[in-house]
Amino acid sequence: MLRLSSFSSGLLALGLGLSGLACSSLFPSGGGGAPPTTGPSTPTGCATAPTHPVAAGGYYVNGNTVCTSAGAAHLFHGVDRPSLEWSQAGDHLSAADFGLMGSWKANVVRIALNQDFWLAGSTYSDPTYPARVDTAVSWAESAGLDVILDLHWSDAGVLGSCNPSGNCQQRMADANSLTFWSEVAGRYQNDGRVLFELYNEPHDVTWGVWKSGGTSGQGWTVTGMQQLYQAVRAAGADNLVVIGGLNYAFDLSGVPANRIDGYNIVYATHPYNESGKSPSAWDMAWGNLTATDPVIVTEFGDSSTVMGDGGTVCASQYSQELITYADSHNAGWTSWAWYPGGCGFPSLVTDWLGTPNAPGAVIKAALAGYHDPAFDGTKVNTQPGDGGVITKPPTDAGGTPPTDASSQ
């Protein structure tokens, strides 16, 4: 789904074992259209010892299962946090903000980034930007959240051409993206709680170009997912790598014939309630892949509105259906977006206090029902007395980066 910056759009007013699913209590097994007790995808489970290198404190992939270093199957469930793609300072980033996400019982946050803010030599480079990302990662982890760093905006190979007052979502990554991932992966190689989503929403290239690079059809050269993956590993990072498909990351059907060579790879899909992405298309587009590979829905939502008891409200049915389907297919998810931008964004919250709108209420209720093991293998999101770890949101003791006055 095409992302517009706040400037140009005004924001558009697994606790899994071999025998069970980590389904949210919002959609308990059995009856009423809920997911079955055993989904279409059987989880591989975890080996007695890691089958691939594991970044410190992080995860590895075994078959279609993400595993903690302690050998517990794991699913990621959380939210997307935009703003660092269009603002070097970010908007309302603080320890308290990530604490609110943690209070919803999210176990991961996906943070959107911009390579022209990160890379030296860019017109829009900010030497404090990497440190600001460090701070956001630290705040998130203190709140009990793992972090997916997502290369959201890029520059089509012309360093410094991503004017954040417009939109810098390209068809695919470019040569500058290699430098970005070399630096980012090197910076976080010793923190396995940080995952790398190589490119936000690839589109309008062939599967061959998606994998191996080639012509963009717009006069610049695409850098493929295989090259981006290799840049991460060459930097010494064994962290999980997240790779989105085509059609703005929705379509993973071409992955089996164009599989990225490597290890600790999770594939990503972005279903939105728009043409061609209805639930009837999910099996072919991405559900079938969950039989062989870990899949995480790193964006989903519905920008439409419906009539509610008190008037017009943000639509939430699509999100309910998505969570039900993801649960039954052993797929994790992060929902777009933790940002008060209105139904059309689409947003989950109406303010910076974390007040949920209608789809946000669906997400919040679903998150409260999961009991995924933490990165160290212990349980999270539990109730006192059941042997788990109770995660409490931190106070905002570290200060808040300046907000961008032109964004809401």
Buried (B, 14 or more C-beta within 10 A) or exposed (E): BEBBBBBBBBBBEBBBBEEBBBBBEBBBBEEEEBBEEEBBBBBBBBBEEBBBBBBEBBBBBBBBBBBBBBBBBBBBBBBBBBBBBBBBBBBBBBBBBBBBBBBBBBBBBBBBBBBBBBBEEBEBBBEEBBEBBEBBBBBBBBBBBBBBBBBBBBBBBBBBBBBBEEBBBBBBBBBBBBBBBBBBBBBBBBBBBBBBBBBBBBBBBBBEBBBBBBEBEEEBBBBBBBBBBBBBBEBEBBBBBBBBBBBBBBBBBBBEEBBBEBBBBBBBBBBBBBEEBEBEBBBEBBBBBBBBBBBBBBBBBBBBBEEEEEEEBBBBBBBBBBBBBBBBBBBBBBBBBBBBBBBBBBBBBBEBEBEBBBBBBBBBBBBBBBBBBBBEEBBBBBEEEEEBEEBEBBEBEBEBBEBBEEBB
